[in-house]
Amino acid sequence: MTDVVEQVNATYEQLAELERQFEDVDTEIIRQQHALTKALYEKREKLVADIPNFWPLVIEQAPPDVDQYIQPSDSAVLLSSLDSVSVSHFEIENDGKGDPRSLSIKLEFSENEYFEDKVLEKKFWYRRSNDGYGGLVSEPVPIKWKAGKDITQGLLDLAVKVWEHDKKGRANGASNGKKTTKSKNWTADQKALREKIDAYGLGGVSFFCWFGYRGEDISAEESAIAIENDKKSRAEGTASEPKGAEEDEEEDDNDDEEEDPLALEIFPDGDDLAVAFSEDLWPSALKYFAQAQEADAISDFDFEDDDEEMNEDDGENEDDGDEAPPLKKVKA
């Protein structure tokens, strides 16, 4: 029986290693794809710059993974003043080194009534932790709202304040600057942020709350150590237990007040939206623009049909003698 168990465990380890190899290949594909398409995207950027409302039309036809996060108030900004969208894999831009999964998403705007910023750029770093987690992390990006025009209803400003508090804690060596997830230790800003999250709910928050996304608090140094440890364990053919795992488990057992680490996250799906921009909206922008053109053509055709029907009705009413002609419809 013992031999069977050992054999099964060995098979599981082999499968886990195979999964990591697939992940390595996927990462390398992203790196090569970036190298092959960079010049093409630069050419596309120059061409679409001469097309009025190119990016607003793309946003109007955005895929569900993006569109579900855009509220009507967001559309008022995006469809009227969005000038440009760009995605870059900034960690490999210069020398090809770094992780190609790290992203920078930049939105450029013309003058509008909502905020003063002309460029809003959000960076996402792909980080690893010793507990095996790997994913995108970010830092809140402030927006200079004009008076009374904060679409996020104060959520983004509070998220920035909380981030600045945690960043100071990291600089001072307090709890490594990690998110404070125990409510008894929350600052006034953290409590206010939680109250706003509860009041507005996460299902209907503004798209611009996305700029407040943080994700897991993993520093570049911690990520580098985790990656190096993983390389060593793979080279040795062992699946070493994450450093400090036993201590973490003991701490969790002795602390029942530990709360959801996303308790103060104003846009929990921020990494998913970043990936949707990078892997769908950005590379398929021409397709969505064409769909918008088709939708406009269909709309114009329907409008012409409505005009013809109304004209026919007018002709029939003229033959009715003294009957007053009906009021003409106005297309909304």
DOLOMI-206414 format. One record per residue (C-alpha): residue number from 1; residue in three letters; chain; x, y, z. Coordinates in steps of 0.1 Angstrom, whole numbers, plus 2048, in hexadecimal, padded with zeros to 3 digits. Layout:
     i    aa   ch    c1    c2    c3
   NUM   Ala    A     X     Y     Z
...
This chain:
     i    aa   ch    c1    c2    c3
     1   Met    A   800   800   800
     2   Thr    A   81C   817   809
     3   Asp    A   82C   812   7E7
     4   Val    A   80C   81B   7D5
     5   Val    A   809   83B   7E9
     6   Glu    A   82C   845   7E1
     7   Gln    A   827   83E   7BD
     8   Val    A   808   853   7BC
     9   Asn    A   81A   870   7CE
    10   Ala    A   836   86D   7B5
    11   Thr    A   81D   86F   798
    12   Tyr    A   80D   88E   7A8
    13   Glu    A   82F   89F   7AB
    14   Gln    A   836   897   786
    15   Leu    A   815   8A6   77C
    16   Ala    A   81C   8C5   790
    17   Glu    A   83E   8C8   77F
    18   Leu    A   82E   8C3   75D
    19   Glu    A   815   8DF   765
    20   Arg    A   832   8F6   76D
    21   Gln    A   842   8EE   74C
    22   Phe    A   822   8F7   73A
    23   Glu    A   822   918   74D
    24   Asp    A   846   91E   742
    25   Val    A   83D   918   71D
    26   Asp    A   81F   92F   720
    27   Thr    A   835   94A   72E
    28   Glu    A   84F   946   713
    29   Ile    A   833   948   6F9
    30   Ile    A   829   96A   707
    31   Arg    A   84E   976   705
    32   Gln    A   851   96B   6E1
    33   Gln    A   830   978   6D6
    34   His    A   839   99A   6E5
    35   Ala    A   859   99B   6D1
    36   Leu    A   848   991   6B0
    37   Thr    A   82A   9A9   6B3
    38   Lys    A   839   9C8   6C4
    39   Ala    A   840   9DA   6A2
    40   Leu    A   81D   9D1   695
    41   Tyr    A   80C   9E0   6B3
    42   Glu    A   821   A00   6B0
    43   Lys    A   816   A02   68B
    44   Arg    A   7F2   9FC   695
    45   Glu    A   7F4   A18   6AF
    46   Lys    A   7FF   A31   695
    47   Leu    A   7E4   A27   67C
    48   Val    A   7C7   A27   695
    49   Ala    A   7D2   A49   6A2
    50   Asp    A   7C3   A58   682
    51   Ile    A   7A1   A47   687
    52   Pro    A   789   A5C   69C
    53   Asn    A   77A   A4A   6BA
    54   Phe    A   78D   A2A   6B3
    55   Trp    A   792   A20   6D7
    56   Pro    A   76F   A2B   6E4
    57   Leu    A   760   A15   6C8
    58   Val    A   776   9F8   6D4
    59   Ile    A   76B   9FD   6F8
    60   Glu    A   747   9FF   6EC
    61   Gln    A   74B   9DC   6DE
    62   Ala    A   761   9CF   6FB
    63   Pro    A   75F   9AA   703
    64   Pro    A   74B   99F   721
    65   Asp    A   76B   99B   736
    66   Val    A   770   9C0   733
    67   Asp    A   74D   9CE   72D
    68   Gln    A   73F   9BF   74E
    69   Tyr    A   754   9D8   762
    70   Ile    A   749   9F7   74F
    71   Gln    A   72C   A0A   75F
    72   Pro    A   717   A24   74D
    73   Ser    A   72A   A3F   75F
    74   Asp    A   74B   A31   752
    75   Ser    A   73E   A30   72F
    76   Ala    A   738   A55   730
    77   Val    A   75D   A5A   735
    78   Leu    A   76B   A3E   71F
    79   Leu    A   755   A44   701
    80   Ser    A   75A   A69   701
    81   Ser    A   77E   A6F   70A
    82   Leu    A   793   A4F   706
    83   Asp    A   7AE   A56   6EC
    84   Ser    A   7C5   A38   6EE
    85   Val    A   7CA   A16   6FF
    86   Ser    A   7EB   A04   700
    87   Val    A   7F9   9E5   711
    88   Ser    A   81D   9DD   716
    89   His    A   832   9C1   726
    90   Phe    A   848   9DB   738
    91   Glu    A   860   9C2   749
    92   Ile    A   86D   9B5   728
    93   Glu    A   86A   9D5   713
    94   Asn    A   88F   9DD   713
    95   Asp    A   8A4   9BD   717
    96   Gly    A   88A   9A1   715
    97   Lys    A   891   997   738
    98   Gly    A   878   997   755
    99   Asp    A   856   987   755
   100   Pro    A   841   98D   735
   101   Arg    A   821   989   749
   102   Ser    A   827   9AA   75A
   103   Leu    A   810   9C4   749
   104   Ser    A   80C   9EA   745
   105   Ile    A   7EB   9F6   739
   106   Lys    A   7E9   A1B   72F
   107   Leu    A   7CA   A2F   728
   108   Glu    A   7CD   A52   718
   109   Phe    A   7B1   A6B   71A
   110   Ser    A   7A8   A8D   70B
   111   Glu    A   79B   AA9   721
   112   Asn    A   77C   A9E   734
   113   Glu    A   765   AAA   750
   114   Tyr    A   76F   A8D   768
   115   Phe    A   794   A8E   76F
   116   Glu    A   7B3   AA2   766
   117   Asp    A   7CA   A85   75D
   118   Lys    A   7D2   A81   738
   119   Val    A   7E2   A5E   73E
   120   Leu    A   7D8   A43   756
   121   Glu    A   7F1   A26   757
   122   Lys    A   7EF   A07   76D
   123   Lys    A   80B   9EE   770
   124   Phe    A   807   9CA   77A
   125   Trp    A   825   9B6   786
   126   Tyr    A   825   990   784
   127   Arg    A   831   984   7A6
   128   Arg    A   836   963   7B7
   129   Ser    A   834   95B   7DD
   130   Asn    A   843   940   7F2
   131   Asp    A   821   930   7F7
   132   Gly    A   81F   928   7D2
   133   Tyr    A   809   945   7C7
   134   Gly    A   810   956   7A6
   135   Gly    A   7FD   973   798
   136   Leu    A   7FA   998   78F
   137   Val    A   7FF   9B2   7AA
   138   Ser    A   7FC   9D8   7A7
   139   Glu    A   7FC   9F9   7B8
   140   Pro    A   7DF   A11   7BA
   141   Val    A   7E0   A2E   7A1
   142   Pro    A   7D1   A4F   7AC
   143   Ile    A   7BA   A63   795
   144   Lys    A   7B7   A89   798
   145   Trp    A   791   A8C   799
   146   Lys    A   781   AAD   791
   147   Ala    A   76A   ABB   7AC
   148   Gly    A   74C   AA6   7B1
   149   Lys    A   755   A8E   794
   150   Asp    A   764   A70   7A6
   151   Ile    A   753   A53   795
   152   Thr    A   761   A3A   7AF
   153   Gln    A   74F   A4C   7CB
   154   Gly    A   76F   A50   7DF
   155   Leu    A   779   A2B   7DD
   156   Leu    A   798   A31   7C9
   157   Asp    A   7A4   A4E   7DE
   158   Leu    A   7A1   A39   7FE
   159   Ala    A   7B2   A1B   7EE
   160   Val    A   7CF   A31   7E5
   161   Lys    A   7D1   A3E   809
   162   Val    A   7D0   A1A   817
   163   Trp    A   7EC   A10   7FF
   164   Glu    A   801   A2E   809
   165   His    A   7FD   A23   82E
   166   Asp    A   807   A00   826
   167   Lys    A   825   A0C   811
   168   Lys    A   832   A20   82F
   169   Gly    A   82E   A02   845
   170   Arg    A   843   9EE   82D
   171   Ala    A   85E   A09   82D
   172   Asn    A   85E   A09   853
   173   Gly    A   85F   9E3   854
   174   Ala    A   83D   9E0   865
   175   Ser    A   82E   9BE   85C
   176   Asn    A   841   9C0   83B
   177   Gly    A   827   9D9   82F
   178   Lys    A   80D   9BE   82A
   179   Lys    A   7E8   9C5   827
   180   Thr    A   7D9   9C8   849
   181   Thr    A   7BD   9AE   849
   182   Lys    A   7B4   9AF   86E
   183   Ser    A   798   9C9   872
   184   Lys    A   7A3   9D1   896
   185   Asn    A   7C3   9DF   887
   186   Trp    A   7B3   9F4   86C
   187   Thr    A   7BA   A19   868
   188   Ala    A   79E   A32   864
   189   Asp    A   7A4   A32   83F
   190   Gln    A   7A2   A0C   83D
   191   Lys    A   782   A0C   850
   192   Ala    A   773   A27   83A
   193   Leu    A   77E   A13   81B
   194   Arg    A   76D   9F4   828
   195   Glu    A   74D   A07   82F
   196   Lys    A   74D   A15   80C
   197   Ile    A   752   9F3   7FD
   198   Asp    A   735   9E6   811
   199   Ala    A   71F   A03   808
   200   Tyr    A   725   A02   7E2
   201   Gly    A   72B   9DD   7DE
   202   Leu    A   745   9CF   7C6
   203   Gly    A   72D   9C5   7AA
   204   Gly    A   727   9E8   79F
   205   Val    A   747   9FB   7A6
   206   Ser    A   755   A12   78B
   207   Phe    A   76D   A05   771
   208   Phe    A   785   A20   77F
   209   Cys    A   787   A0E   7A0
   210   Trp    A   79C   9F5   78C
   211   Phe    A   7B9   A0F   791
   212   Gly    A   7B7   A07   7B6
   213   Tyr    A   7BE   9E1   7B2
   214   Arg    A   7DB   9D3   7C6
   215   Gly    A   7D9   9AD   7C8
   216   Glu    A   7F0   999   7DE
   217   Asp    A   80B   9AD   7F1
   218   Ile    A   82A   99D   7E3
   219   Ser    A   84A   9B1   7E0
   220   Ala    A   863   9AE   7C3
   221   Glu    A   87C   9A0   7DC
   222   Glu    A   864   986   7EA
   223   Ser    A   85A   97C   7C6
   224   Ala    A   87F   978   7BC
   225   Ile    A   886   961   7DA
   226   Ala    A   867   94C   7D3
   227   Ile    A   871   948   7AE
   228   Glu    A   895   93E   7B8
   229   Asn    A   888   925   7D2
   230   Asp    A   871   916   7B8
   231   Lys    A   88E   912   79F
   232   Lys    A   8A3   901   7B9
   233   Ser    A   887   8E9   7C3
   234   Arg    A   880   8E0   79F
   235   Ala    A   8A5   8DB   797
   236   Glu    A   8A7   8C3   7B5
   237   Gly    A   887   8B2   7AB
   238   Thr    A   877   8BA   7CD
   239   Ala    A   858   8CD   7D6
   240   Ser    A   864   8DF   7F4
   241   Glu    A   84B   8EE   80C
   242   Pro    A   849   914   80B
   243   Lys    A   85F   925   825
   244   Gly    A   84C   92F   844
   245   Ala    A   82E   91A   83B
   246   Glu    A   82D   909   85D
   247   Glu    A   830   92A   86F
   248   Asp    A   814   939   85A
   249   Glu    A   7FD   91C   861
   250   Glu    A   804   91F   886
   251   Glu    A   7FD   944   885
   252   Asp    A   7DC   93E   873
   253   Asp    A   7D1   924   88C
   254   Asn    A   7D7   93C   8A9
   255   Asp    A   7C6   95A   899
   256   Asp    A   7A1   957   891
   257   Glu    A   79E   97C   888
   258   Glu    A   7B0   979   867
   259   Glu    A   799   986   84C
   260   Asp    A   797   985   827
   261   Pro    A   7B7   994   818
   262   Leu    A   7A0   9A4   7FD
   263   Ala    A   78C   9B6   818
   264   Leu    A   79A   9D8   80D
   265   Glu    A   79D   9D0   7E8
   266   Ile    A   786   9E7   7D4
   267   Phe    A   789   9D3   7B3
   268   Pro    A   790   9AF   7BB
   269   Asp    A   790   9A5   796
   270   Gly    A   7AA   9BE   78C
   271   Asp    A   7C2   9A4   780
   272   Asp    A   7A7   993   76B
   273   Leu    A   79F   9B4   75A
   274   Ala    A   7C4   9BB   753
   275   Val    A   7C7   999   742
   276   Ala    A   7A7   9A0   72E
   277   Phe    A   7B6   9C0   722
   278   Ser    A   7D7   9B0   719
   279   Glu    A   7CA   98F   709
   280   Asp    A   7AA   99A   6F9
   281   Leu    A   7A1   9BF   6F6
   282   Trp    A   7C4   9CB   6EC
   283   Pro    A   7CE   9B1   6D3
   284   Ser    A   7AA   9AF   6C4
   285   Ala    A   7A4   9D4   6C2
   286   Leu    A   7A0   9D4   69C
   287   Lys    A   786   9B9   69F
   288   Tyr    A   772   9CC   6B8
   289   Phe    A   775   9EC   6A4
   290   Ala    A   767   9DA   686
   291   Gln    A   74A   9CD   69B
   292   Ala    A   743   9F0   6A5
   293   Gln    A   742   9FB   681
   294   Glu    A   72A   9DF   678
   295   Ala    A   714   9E8   695
   296   Asp    A   713   A0D   68A
   297   Ala    A   70A   A01   666
   298   Ile    A   6EE   9EC   673
   299   Ser    A   6E1   A08   688
   300   Asp    A   6E1   A20   66A
   301   Phe    A   6CF   A06   655
   302   Asp    A   6B4   A02   670
   303   Phe    A   6B0   A28   671
   304   Glu    A   6AB   A2A   64B
   305   Asp    A   690   A0F   64D
   306   Asp    A   67F   A22   669
   307   Asp    A   67F   A41   652
   308   Glu    A   670   A2E   635
   309   Glu    A   655   A20   64B
   310   Met    A   64C   A42   658
   311   Asn    A   64B   A50   635
   312   Glu    A   634   A34   629
   313   Asp    A   61D   A3C   647
   314   Asp    A   61C   A60   63E
   315   Gly    A   612   A58   61A
   316   Glu    A   5F6   A42   626
   317   Asn    A   5E9   A5D   63D
   318   Glu    A   5E8   A76   621
   319   Asp    A   5CE   A60   60F
   320   Asp    A   5B8   A5F   62E
   321   Gly    A   5AB   A81   628
   322   Asp    A   5A5   A96   646
   323   Glu    A   5B7   A7F   65F
   324   Ala    A   5D4   A91   670
   325   Pro    A   5F6   A80   668
   326   Pro    A   606   A6F   686
   327   Leu    A   624   A7E   697
   328   Lys    A   645   A72   688
   329   Lys    A   65B   A5C   69E
   330   Val    A   67C   A69   6AA
   331   Lys    A   698   A4F   6AC
   332   Ala    A   6A9   A50   6CE
